[in-house]
Amino acid sequence: MDDTGGQLERLDRLAGPEGTALLGRLAGADRSGDAALRLGTALRREHDADLVADAMAQAGLRDRAAAKFSRASSMWFTREGLEQASSEVVARHRAARYAGLGRLADLCCGIGGDLLALAGGHEVTGVDRDPVHRWMAERNAAVYDGRGRTVGGDVRDADLSGVDGVFVDPARRTSGGRMRTGDSEPPLDWCLGLTGRVPAVGIKAAPGIDRDLVPPGWEIEFLALGREIKESAIWSPALATARARATVLDPDGTAHTLAGEPDPADGDTGIPVTESGAWLLDPNPTVTRAGLVSALAVRSGTTRIDPRIAFLTAGDRPEPSPFARTLRVIDSRPWDQKRLPRLLRELDVGAVDVRRRGLAGDVDAIARKLRGRGSRRATVVMTRADDRPWGLVCVDP
């Protein structure tokens, strides 16, 4: 597409009767490999080439978006908008924070990934300077039967009078790529300052954000789908319920949360340090990012193998937890990479995963060197135990 006006004209045409019918045909068609070329050639005999190209591109984006949105087949996307949008499951989880509030504002709303969730129970105004994304955001909210409208302009100039709650997703990318972790546009300080206008504020942030950037009284929440950490959210005192929170979401949106005070930087957590037992807990990345390893130890009845390392251990098998992967330890000894291949052969290990905390090393290179011909798959853990380089060989239960 060309200029903004041209893009909107082409989108309007794609959303019209001819474009809608064309998108419907593409949705059920084989568009893989050579089939896409044959299909495109056939469609251009019946439709304008630009319309076919736009429909093919939109159909491809809808295919990709199905991993994030249950109604992706009826939604509208740009490549950049889809990449930056939160998934439906994450957005719905965040939207629950605003329960009981009235009018909301979604600043930097993009293609409406959060707008559609917020608009499910509120009157929401999305603000974005990109007319194409605003066009898409309103339609995407409508796909989910939400009451979302958009206005254009710089979010710094947004009218927040009568607004009860704000969600802001500042840009963390430029035309040159990703910004440094912690940088955004508008900057984090400006987003935090929104509480001077509206007390209830939520801010989307990168999963690698430094917790020290979050002011006292605010909450930092790290969110994962399964074991894959996706992003974080910062909640103002009016919406906060803890200092730090680890949230693990199931595919159906069920949320598992662990909340509390982060572990102190000096490592004095009060959790006993013991030798590695028969079981090892590898905490979910949300737990480690939130600094809640000790909170998980208390909940799971486990101990630490080192005061500064985020592995937990137990003699008896712990209860399954969404906050950690549970591994059975089949060998535990001081780290000796030269002897490890022989040990793995003795243990009949072939395929190897490597988990590293507290020791230096190229995980992928080490895994390639350790891969053998045995029948068992194992996880080799490179770590420290009581401040000594330590290695464990573990298997799934």
N, C-alpha and C positions, 0 to 999 in steps of 0.2 A: 504494500500500500504506500501511497505518497504522503501528501500533506494531511494535517488533521481533518480539514474539511472533506478532502477526498476519502479519507478513511471512514468517516462517519457516513458519507453517501453510500459507500460500498457495503458497510455494515447494515444500513437501512435496507438496501436491496437484498442482502443475504437474509435479513429477517423477514422479508416480504414473502408473498405466496410462492414465487418461482424458487427463491433461495431456500425456503422452508422445505419445499418438495424435494429439492436437490439434496439437502442435508439428510432428509429422511431416506433417500435412496442410498446414500453413502454409508449411513449407519449400519445397514445390513449387508454391505458389500465387502468382498474380499479386497483389501487394499494393501496387501503385502507384496513386496518384490515386483515382479513383472506384471502382476495383476493390476497394480495401481496405474502403470503406464497404459495398459490396454483400456482400463476403465476411464482414465482421463481423456484418452483419444476418442472413445465412444461418446462421452458426455459433451465434448466440445462440438460434436456434430449437431447437438440439440440445443446447446446453451452458449452464451457468450463466454469466451475463454477466461476473462477476468473473473467472472462469477464462478466458473468451475474451479479456478485456482484458489479463490478465497474459500470456497466450500471445502475443497480438499484439505486446505490448511487448517480450517476450523474443525473439521472432522478428526484430523490427527491430534489436535490439541484436546479435544473431548475424550479421545481414547486415553491419552496420557493422564487426563484429569480424573479418570475413573478411580484411580488409586487414592484420590483425596476427597472426592465428592460423590455421594450416592446418586445424585441427579445430574451428573456431568453431561449426559447425552442431550440435555436441554439447555445447558449453560453456555456462556460466552467467555472466551479467553484470548489473551495475547500470551506469547511465550514468556515474556518477562513477568506479566501479571500472575500467571499460573505458578511460576517458580517461587515467587515471593509470597503467595497466598498461603495462609495456614489451612490445614485440612479441616474438613467439616467436623470431625470428632474433637479436635483440639479447640476449634472455635466455639462449639457448643459447650464444652466444659468451661471455657472462660466466660461465656455469656451468663452462666449461672451466678457469677459473682454480683451481677447487677439486679438480681431478683428483688422486687419490691420498689425499685426506682421507676421513675416515669420516663421523661424524654431523655434520650441519649444522643451523643455525637460520636461518630466514628471518623477520626481524623487520619488522613492519608489512607483512605478506604480502599484504594486500588480497585481490583475487579470485584470486590465485595465478599471476600472469604469470611470476614468477621461480620460484615453488615448483614449477611443472610441469617447468621445465628442470632445476632442481637435483635434483628427485626422480627424474630419469631414471637417475642413477647413484649416488645416496646415500640414506641414511635421513635425512629432513628433517622438522623440526618448524617449522610456521609459527605465528607469534604475531601476533595482531591483536585489538583491543578490539571490533571490529564483528562480531557473531554472524552477520549475513547474509553478509558477505564470507568469513568462515571456512567457512560452509556451502558457498559456491561454490568456495572454494580447494581443499578436499578433493576435490570432484567434478571440478574441472578438472584436477587432478593425475592423478586416476584415468583421465580421458579419454586421457591420454598414458602410461598404464600406469606411473605413478610411485608411489613409496612416500612419500606425503606425508600428514602428519596436522597438525592445528592445535590450539592451545590459546588460551583467551581471557585477556585482561588487558592491562595496561600493559606495553610492552616493557621499561621500566626495571626491572620486577620479574621478568623472565623468568629461569628457571632454566637456566643455561648449563653446568652441571656435565656432564662427559662429551662436550661439544660440541667438535668439532675446527675448525670454521670458521663464520663468521657473515656473512650478507648482510643489510643493512638499507636499507630504502627509506623514509626519513623523509618525513612529509607536508609538501608545499610549498604546500598550499592550505588555506584555512579556509572557513567558510560565506560569508565576504565576498569570496572570490576568491583569487588567487595571492598568496603572500607575496613580499616582496622577494627578489631573487636572493641566495642565500647563507643566507637564513633557512629554518628548517625546524623540525619538531616530531617527534621530539626534536631539539634543536639539534645542529649539526655537532660542537661540542666534545664533547658526550656520545657521539656516534657514534665519534669518534676515540678516546675513552677506553675503548672496548670492548676494545682491545688489552691492557688491564690484566687482562682475564679470559680472552680468547681471542686468540692472536697473529694468526690468519688472518682478516682483516676486509675486506669490500668494502662500499662505501657508494655508493648511487645518488645523483646530484646533477644539478642543472640544467646545461644546456649553457653557460649564461652565467656559471658560477661563476668567481670570481677565483682564478687559480692560486696566488696568494700565501697563500690560506687553507689550502693543503695543506702539512703539515709536512715538514721534511727527512726523507728516507728513504722517504717515501710516493710513490706514483705517481698521476698524474692522467691518465685516458684519456678522450678525446672520441670519441664514436661517431656514425657517420652511416650511413644507408641511401642509397647512391648519393651525391648531393650534398646531401641533406637531413640536417643534423645533428639528432640526436634527444635525446641526453642525455650525461652524463659519468659516470664511475665513478672512485672513489678507492680505491686498494688499499694496504693496510698493508705494512710492510716484508717480512712473511713471504710476501706474494703479489706484491710489486712486482718488476719486472724492468727498469724504466727510470724516469727522472724524469717524462717526459711521453711520451704516445703518441697518435697519430692513427690511428683505425681506421675503415676504410671497408668496409662489408659489402655484398656482392652479394645479390640476392633469394634465392639458394639457400643463403646463410649463409657463403659463402667470404669470409674476412677478409683484407684488405690492411692491413698495419700499417707505420707509420713511427714510430720511437722515437728518443729522444735527450734531450739537454739543451736546454731552451728558449733562444731567442735572448736575449742580454742586453738589459736595458732601455735602455742607452745607444746601441743600434744598431750597436755595433762587432762585427759578426759575422764579419769576415774574408772575406765573399763579395764579389767585385768588383762595383762599380757601373759600368754601361755604358749607352750610348745604347740605346734600344729597337731591337731587331732585327726580323727578318721574322716572328718568332713570339712570342706572349705566353702565359704560363702563369698562369691564374687559380686559385690554390690552393683546394682543398676547405676548407670552413669548419672542419673538424676540425684541419687543419694550422695555420691561423691562430690558432685558439683554444689549441692546444697550444704555440704559439710555435716551430713547427718549420719555418718557411719556409726557413731556411738549410740545414737537413737535406735538404729537398726540392731545393734548388738543387744541393747536392752530388750527390744521387742522379741528378738529371736532367741534370746538366752545363750548368746555366743560370746566369745572373747576375741581379743586381737592377737595377731602374731607379732605385731610390732606397734609401738605407740603412734607411729606416723604413717603406717601403711594401711590401705583400705581393704585388706583381706580379713575376714573373720573366720573363726574355726570353732569346732565343737567335736566332742567325743562321740555323742549320740547323734543320729540323723535329725537335723532340725526340721520343723514343719515347712512345707513348701511356701515360698514367699514371692510375691510379684516384684519385690525390691532387690532380689538377688538370685543369681544362678547358683544352684547347689551342686557341688562336685564331690565325688568320693575320692579320697586320697589313697593312692596305692604305693606311693614312695615319697619320702620326705628326708632331705639331707642337705648339707651345705652345697651351694652351687658349684658345679664342676662341669663346665661345658664340654671339655675334652672327653670326659668319661661318659657323658650322657648318651651318645649313640649306642654304646655297648649296653648300657642299662635298658634303653628302650627295646633293643633286640631281645634281651632277657625277659622283658615284660610282654613280648609279642605285640609291640606297638608299631603301627604303620603310619596312618594319617595323623598329623600333629597340628594342633592349634597352639599358639604361644600367647600367654598373657604376661605382661611386664608391668611391674610397679616397683620403683625404688632402685632398679638396676638399669644401666645403659645397655643398649644393644639394638640392632636392626631386627625387629620382630619377623619380618617377611624372610629375610636372609637366613635367620636362624631356623625358621620353620622348614625352609627348603633343605637345609643341611641335615635336619633331624628326620626328615621323612624316610620311612623304611618300608619293609615288605610285610610287616606283621598284620595280623587280622583285627587288632583292636585300634580304635581311635582314641586319642588321649589329648588332654590339655596340659602343656608344660608351663608351669608358673615360675617366672623369674621374679624374685622379690627379695625382701629383707625380713629376717626373723630375729627379733631382739637385737637389731642393728647389725646383723651378720648377713652377707649374701647367702641366699637360700633358694633351693629349687624343690618344686613339688611336681609329681606326675599324678594327674587326676583323670578320672573318667566320669561320664554322666552316670547317675544312679541306675 
